[in-house]
Amino acid sequence: MDSPFSIQKIPRSRIATFDIFSIGLEKHHVAGLLEFDVTGSRKKLQDLRKQGINISFNGWLVKVIGSVLKQYPEAAAYRQGKGKLVVYKDINISILVEKNIGGKKVPIPLVIEKAGEKSAEQITAEIEDAKRQELTGKSMVLKRDTTFSEGLYYLLPGFLRRLVWRIMLGSPAFAYRKMGNAVVTSIGMAGRINGWFIHKSVHPVSFGVGSVLQKPVVVDKEVKVRDILNMTILVDHDVIDGAPMVRLLNELTKAIESGEFIPSP
């Protein structure tokens, strides 16, 4: 008799995802559900591609986010103990790159170092290079060798794995070196989602990029159909207060909607 179900092996990298979600529930993140008019920005990127200049939408977004965060580094700071913030001058952004491992598509982290200083074209090339990188089921982070101790992590029971995360996050230097101080996840780019998703994160600041949808918008007192990007932003209220958070979001809105950091044709 045929079995009514099948059993599939969970990719190793997914175990860390389970733990991140559990630890993320303990963070004091404030969520913002935002919309950005990216009509002009997408047009600029399309014009560049016609001229053979390859800048992806996600690569450009990482550049914008890195550059704006560099102006507000406290938003990407790690809390150390009860009374200290560790603020880094550089913004290292962790993104997820989908890789085929053992016949399954698995998201693997890639850390874009000094994202605010690189060009959008350089970041795009770095992401494309990571997509071409060959991986095994033991890989944890792209472009970085997995150490013996990191390999042991997957063999630990759940409560010990989560303890490892707590210890790591309690050491800002170690956390920054391993996973950066910001994260961008682009779930909405995998398919059209008419809404927002509320993700979880262990980073001080996290950006959940949703889909680009056509919506009616009032522009110069006229209703026009525009390309609107949905994005969810999580900001750790332990490291930044409301007023600077609003200023950060205002700068981000201006940069995204004006197509800042997209080179002229």
N, C-alpha and C positions, 0 to 999 in steps of 0.2 A: 504493500500500500504506500502510495506517495505521501510524503510529509506535507502538511498544510503550511509549513513555514520553512524558511531557510535561515541559517546563521552566518553572519558576515563578520569578519574581523575588523575591528576599529583601527584605523591607522594610528600609529604611535603619536603623531603630532597632535591628534585630537584630544589626547589626555590632558595636555597643557591647556587646551581651550576650556575643558571642564573646570579646571582649577582656577583659571583666570576669571571665569564667571562667578565662582563662589567667592573669591577674594574681592571681586568688583562690587559685590553686594554690600561689602563693609565700607566702601568709600563714600564720602559725602559729596557726591557729584550733583551739580545743578544742571538740568537738561534744558537746552534751548532748541525749539523746532523752528528752523529758519527757511526762508525762500530767497533765492538770488536770481535776478534777471541776467541770464548769461547769453542772451541773444547776440549782442555785439561781440562778446569774447569768443563764442564759438565760430562766428563768421571770420574773425581774425585768424583763428587756428586753421580753419578750412582754406583760407587764402594762402597761408604759409605752406600747407601741404601740397597745394597745386604747384608751388614753386620748388617742391622737393625738400622742404624743411620739415622734419618730423618732430612735432611736439604734440604729445598726447594730451587729452583733456585732464586725465588724472595726474600726469607728470607736471602740468602747469599748476594744477590745484595744490600739489605738494609744495611747489616753489612759492606760491602765494602764501600758503599757511606758514611755511618756514620763515618767510620774510616778515610777515606781520607779527608772528610770535617773537621774533628777534627784537621787535620794538617793545614788546610786553613780556619779557622773559620770566617775570614772576608767575605768569599763568602756567608756565611749564616747569615750575619749581617743585622740588620734592620736600616734604615736611620731614624734619629730623627731630624726633622726640616731641616734646610739648611746645618748645619755644623757639625753634630755629627753622628757617627755610634755606635750602641749598639751591641757589639760583645759578644756572649754567649760562655762559655767554653764547654757546652754540646751541642750535636747535637740531637735534637728531630725531628724525621722524621714522617710526616703524610703520610699514605698510604690509599688507598681505598679498602675496603673489600665488595664484593658483597653479599647482604643479600636478603632473600625473605620476602617482606613485603606486606601483602594484596594480595598475589598471583603474585606480580611483583618483578623482580630482580632489586634492587636499590643499588648503591654504597654508602657506609657509611664510613666516615673517622675513622681511627684508628691512634692514635699517639704513635709511638714507642719511648719511652723516653731513652735518653743516648744510642743511637743506636751504637755509636762507641765503647762503653765499653761492650756491651753484645756480646755473641757468636752468630754465625749464627744459631746454634741449638736452643738457647733460643729465638731468634727472630722468627724462624719458629714456635715454640710452641706457642708463643704469638699470631701469626697470625691465627694459627689453632684454638686456643681457642676462638678468636674473631669470627671466622666463625660459631662456635657452639652456640654462645650467642644468646638468644632469644630476639627479638626486637619487638617494636610496631611502628606504623606509626609516632609516635611523637619523636622517637629517632633521635638525631643529630650527636652524636659522640659516638663510641663504648667505653665501659668501663668507661663512665663518665655520671653522672646524668645530665639531662637537667633541668636547672633552670627555674624559672617562667619567668624571664625577657627574656631568650633565647626563650621560647615558644611564647612570645609576638611578637618576631621578624617576625614570619610567618604571622602575622595578619596585618603588616604594608604595606602601599603602596610601590611600587618599589623604588621611589626616597628616601624614608626614610630608607629602608633596605640598599640601597647602601651608604647612609650617615653613617649608623651604621658601615659598613665595613671600611669606610674612617677614622672614629674615632678610631676604633680598631687598624688599621694599623698605626695610628699616635701615638699609645701607645705601644711601642715594648714589654714591660713587659706583657701586657695583651694578645697581639697577640701570643707571644712565649708560654705563659701558655695554650692558647686555641688550637693552631694549629701547634706549633713547629716552627722551622726555616728552614725547607726543606720539600719537598714533592716528593714522587715517585708514579707515576701512570703507571699502567701496561696494557694499552689498548691492546697492541699487543699480550698479553698472552691469550686473549679470542679467538683468531683465527689467521690464517696465513695472514700476511699483507706484501706484497712485496714492502716495502717502509717505509717512516717515516710519522708520524703525528705531526703537529705543534699545541701543546696545549696552553692553557693560564693558568696563575697562579698568585696568589697574594703573593706567598712566594719569598724570596730573591733568592733562587735557586731551580730549579725544574727539575726532571728527568722523561722523557716520555719513558718508556720501550716498545720497539716494539717487533716484532717477531724474532725468531732465524731461519735463512734461510741457506740453503747449497749454498755456492758460491765458484767459482774457485778463489784461492788466490795463489800468488807466495810465496813459503816457501823454503828457501835455494836454490834459483834459479830454483825451480821446481814448476809447476802449480799443486796444490792439491785442492781437494774439502774439505772445512772446514765449521764448524758451525759458522755463523756470526750473532751477535746480533746487530740489529739496535736500536739506542737510540737517542732521542732528548734531549738536555740540554738547559734550559733557565737560564741565569745568569743575575742578575740585574746590569747593568753597572753603576748605581748610587753608588754601594757599593764596586765594585771591578773593577780594570783596566785590560787591555788586557794581559799584561805580566804575572801577577799572575794567571789569568784565564787559560792561556796556561799551566802553571806549574801544576795547579790543574788537568787539563784534562790529562796531561802526567802521573801523579801519578795514576789517576783513570784507565787509560788504562793499565798501568803495573799491577796494582792490579787485575783487572778483567781478563786479559789474562793469568796471571800466576797462577790463582786460589788461590790467597792469602786469608788467614783466613779460608780455608777449612782444617779441621784437618786431620792428617795422619791416614790411616786405622789402 
